Amino acid sequence: MAQARGNTRQRIQDVALDLFAEQGYEKTSLREIAERLDVTKAALYYHFKTKEDILIGIFEDLTRPMDDLIAWAEGQPRTLETKQEVLRRYQVALRAAEPLFRFIQENQATVRELSVGLTFKERMLTLSDLIQEPDLPMTDRVRCVSAIFTLHAGTFFMQNVEGDPEDKHGAVLEVALDLISQAYSAH
């Protein structure tokens, strides 16, 4: 029974995320989610009381790898190799959470107003702090932050560039690793 309930919750979240991406969060109703799933609104309410509850569930599931990465990185030595591994692992997490990040990109105003937006921002700041050192010159700190955003841009905007997806992801990671290496090369 718990497995079936877990699958139902996952189906609800997947369908809701598709609808949020198609129509926008604000324009999607619980009724539309229920209709797309071919269930009653009461069945949907059993799992989630509000659209925000669905979104919180989606964020929790898809940001768990990010939390795991942060916990891992906090226990590692603050070496260039660790920072490079953080970027490698973050790219894997980004690729797994691509639908969520696409939603965030397309619904920034809504996300900012929801509690999940704040926790996501905190995760990004923590991740940024983990790959840079406070004594780095500003140019090198910008390189570190740019490495993270290179992964973001590469995950989402490279979809529109011709080429093999694995080649594109490899090139994006190479650029991010180059940025972090440059930031630490003189130190």
C-alpha positions in Angstrom: 0.0 0.0 0.0 2.8 2.5 0.9 4.4 1.8 -2.4 1.2 2.5 -4.3 0.7 5.7 -2.4 4.3 6.7 -3.2 3.7 6.1 -6.9 0.4 8.1 -6.8 2.2 11.0 -5.1 5.0 10.8 -7.7 2.4 10.8 -10.6 0.6 13.8 -9.1 3.9 15.7 -8.9 5.0 14.7 -12.4 1.7 15.8 -13.9 1.5 19.0 -11.9 5.1 19.9 -12.9 4.2 19.3 -16.6 1.1 21.5 -16.2 3.0 24.2 -14.3 5.6 24.3 -17.1 2.9 24.4 -19.8 0.5 26.9 -18.4 2.4 28.5 -15.5 1.9 27.8 -11.8 -0.7 30.6 -11.2 -2.9 29.4 -14.2 -2.9 25.8 -13.2 -5.7 24.6 -10.9 -6.0 21.5 -8.7 -9.0 20.5 -10.8 -6.9 20.5 -14.0 -4.3 18.4 -12.3 -7.0 15.9 -11.1 -8.5 15.8 -14.6 -5.1 15.2 -16.3 -4.6 12.3 -13.8 -8.2 11.1 -14.3 -8.8 11.1 -10.6 -11.3 13.0 -8.4 -10.3 16.2 -6.6 -10.9 14.3 -3.4 -8.3 11.7 -4.4 -5.9 14.5 -5.1 -6.6 16.2 -1.7 -5.8 12.9 0.0 -2.2 13.4 -1.0 -1.9 17.2 -1.3 -4.2 20.0 0.1 -2.8 22.8 -2.1 -0.8 23.5 -5.2 2.0 24.8 -3.0 2.0 21.5 -1.1 2.5 19.7 -4.5 5.3 22.1 -5.4 7.0 21.7 -2.0 6.9 17.9 -2.5 8.5 18.3 -5.9 11.2 20.6 -4.5 11.9 18.2 -1.7 12.3 15.2 -4.0 14.4 17.0 -6.6 16.6 19.0 -4.2 17.5 16.1 -2.0 20.5 15.3 -4.2 21.6 18.9 -3.8 21.3 18.6 0.0 23.3 15.3 -0.1 26.0 17.1 -2.2 26.2 20.0 0.3 26.5 17.6 3.2 29.2 15.6 1.4 31.1 18.7 0.5 31.0 20.1 4.0 32.8 17.0 5.2 35.6 17.2 2.6 38.9 19.1 2.6 38.6 22.5 0.9 40.9 21.6 -2.0 40.6 22.3 -5.7 39.9 18.6 -6.3 36.9 18.7 -3.9 35.6 21.9 -5.5 35.9 20.2 -8.9 34.1 17.1 -7.6 31.3 19.4 -6.3 30.9 20.8 -9.8 30.8 17.3 -11.3 28.2 16.1 -8.8 26.2 19.2 -9.1 25.9 18.7 -12.9 24.5 15.2 -12.3 22.0 16.6 -9.8 21.0 19.4 -12.3 20.4 17.0 -15.1 18.2 14.8 -12.8 16.2 17.8 -11.7 16.0 19.4 -15.1 12.1 19.7 -15.1 12.2 21.5 -11.8 14.9 23.9 -12.8 13.1 24.7 -16.1 10.0 25.4 -13.9 12.0 27.7 -11.7 13.5 29.5 -14.7 10.0 30.1 -16.2 8.3 31.0 -13.0 10.8 33.1 -11.1 8.4 35.6 -9.7 6.1 32.9 -8.3 9.0 30.9 -6.8 10.3 34.0 -5.1 6.9 34.3 -3.3 6.8 30.7 -2.1 8.6 29.2 0.8 10.5 26.8 -1.5 12.1 29.7 -3.3 13.8 30.9 -0.2 15.2 27.5 0.6 16.4 27.1 -2.9 18.2 30.4 -2.8 19.9 29.3 0.5 21.1 26.1 -1.1 22.6 28.0 -4.0 24.4 30.4 -1.6 25.7 27.4 0.4 26.9 25.7 -2.7 28.6 28.9 -3.9 30.4 29.3 -0.5 31.6 25.7 -0.7 33.5 26.3 -4.0 35.1 29.7 -3.1 37.3 31.0 -0.4 36.8 34.4 1.2 40.4 35.4 0.7 40.3 34.9 -3.1 40.5 38.1 -5.2 37.1 39.3 -6.5 37.9 38.2 -10.1 38.5 34.6 -8.9 35.4 34.6 -6.7 33.4 35.6 -9.8 35.1 32.7 -11.7 33.9 30.3 -8.9 30.3 31.6 -9.0 30.4 31.6 -12.8 31.3 27.9 -12.8 28.0 27.1 -11.1 26.1 29.3 -13.5 27.9 27.8 -16.4 26.4 24.4 -15.3 22.9 26.0 -15.1 23.2 27.7 -18.5 24.6 24.6 -20.0 21.9 22.4 -18.7 19.1 24.5 -20.0 20.2 26.7 -22.8 22.4 24.2 -24.6 19.2 22.3 -25.5 18.8 24.7 -28.4 22.4 24.1 -29.7 22.9 21.3 -32.3 25.0 18.4 -31.1 25.1 15.2 -29.1 23.7 15.8 -25.6 26.6 14.0 -23.9 29.1 16.1 -25.9 27.3 19.3 -24.9 27.2 18.3 -21.2 30.9 17.3 -21.3 31.8 20.6 -22.9 29.8 22.5 -20.3 31.5 20.7 -17.4 34.9 21.3 -19.0 34.3 25.1 -19.1 33.0 25.0 -15.4 36.1 23.1 -14.3 38.4 25.5 -16.3 36.8 28.4 -14.4 37.4 26.9 -11.0 40.9 25.8 -12.0 41.7 29.4 -13.1 40.4 30.8 -9.9 42.8 28.7 -7.9 45.8 28.5 -10.3 47.6 31.4 -8.8 47.0 30.5 -5.1 
